[in-house]
């Protein structure tokens, strides 16, 4: 439910007056997305290394 003024910071306040929006799984979904991003970043950093100029010439 969006606020009539269009202020996005008010959107979370209008979701549920009793606070049930916090229990709806939105927080769990956000945490799952953060964990997935951390996993992708961690896996990418394991395979990341800098190439020397000679290696770049050979590969590219």
C-alpha positions in Angstrom: 0.0 0.0 0.0 1.6 3.2 -1.1 1.3 6.5 0.7 -0.8 9.2 -1.2 2.1 11.6 -1.2 4.3 9.0 -2.9 7.0 9.1 -0.2 8.6 5.6 -0.3 9.7 5.9 3.4 6.1 5.9 4.4 5.3 2.7 2.5 6.6 0.3 5.2 4.5 2.1 7.8 1.3 1.6 5.8 1.9 -2.1 5.2 0.3 -3.4 8.5 -0.6 -1.4 11.5 -0.1 -4.3 13.9 3.5 -5.1 12.7 2.5 -8.3 11.0 4.4 -7.2 7.9 7.6 -8.0 9.8 6.5 -11.6 10.3 5.4 -12.1 6.7 8.7 -13.4 5.5 10.0 -10.2 4.0 12.9 -10.1 6.4 13.7 -13.7 5.7 13.7 -13.1 2.0 16.0 -10.1 2.4 18.4 -12.2 4.5 18.3 -15.0 1.9 19.2 -12.5 -0.8 22.1 -11.2 1.2 23.4 -14.7 1.9 23.1 -15.6 -1.8 25.0 -12.4 -2.8 27.7 -13.2 -0.2 28.1 -16.7 -1.5 28.5 -15.5 -5.1 31.0 -12.9 -4.1 33.0 -15.4 -2.0 33.1 -17.9 -4.8 34.1 -15.3 -7.4 36.9 -13.9 -5.1 38.4 -17.4 -4.8 39.0 -17.5 -8.6 40.1 -13.9 -9.0 43.7 -13.2 -9.7 45.6 -10.5 -11.5 47.2 -11.3 -14.8 50.6 -10.1 -15.7 51.1 -8.3 -19.1 52.5 -11.5 -20.6 49.5 -13.6 -19.4 47.1 -11.0 -20.9 48.9 -11.3 -24.3 48.7 -15.1 -24.2 45.0 -15.2 -23.2 43.7 -12.3 -25.2 
